[in-house]
Amino acid sequence: RAASSGAPDAQYILGIFYAKGKGIKPNYTLAYQYLLLSKLNGYGIKDEMLNDIKSKLSAKQIKQAETEAQKLQKKWN
């Protein structure tokens, strides 16, 4: 809930959960989306982490995640 209301720390945690499958089915597209969103919102995430997740995605999945992250950032800012 906090992740969907614009809290960057919650977005980061949700991204990690999607990446590692903590309590949910792993989904690298959503992991990248929420980790990128947390970075766009000022959370101090390292590029290496984003690049690691990004390397697991197709170009289409990357574009989808980046588009959604940007839409959500605009929605909350």
Disulfide bonds with the S-S distance in Angstrom:
none
